[in-house]
Amino acid sequence: MIMKLLIVEDDIAFSNALARRLQKHGFEPVIVNDIRDVVAQCLANQPDYVLLDMNLNGVSGLNFISQIRQLSPLCRIVLLTGFSSIATAVEAVKLGADDYLSKPADTALIVQTLLGHSLSCEHLSDIDTMSAERLEWEHIQQVLKANDGNVSQTARQLNMHRRTLQRKLQKRPVHK
């Protein structure tokens, strides 16, 4: 059985390497590096699987989930991101994504996720618990989202000074 895969990724070198690795696992990848081609390639290829990058030259991959779901309702959509957060994972699933992976993800994990297999127990033991800084960042993101991005309201709700919150938001998320 041919497993048609659409890889939507703006990083050409990464998408080519990923396509080669996934081809070895039986996927037939089609790469889309230009966001203007996402809809056309989805219509032309009718993929079984879509691997969608979160950040596509400054445009959120979240914007494409409902379109892809509408054009290929039976395909499995997996969002891949370098800056994961619980808030974006929840948003992706609400919009129609089937799963969500953080970069870097090894090929075996990507294949398992695309195929809809749950993680094995041995792989689960490799997953680290979140640090206090990461938990704080996740909580801030959730409260900010609940306040529709209003920093002043979020700062009041979190009982912190607005400038302190802005400094925390400017920092990159802690990965663990």
Summary of the structure (lengths in Angstrom):
residues: 176
radius of gyration: 17.6
end to end distance: 38.1
largest distance: 57.3
contacts: 490
relative contact order: 0.11
helix: 50%
strand: 18%
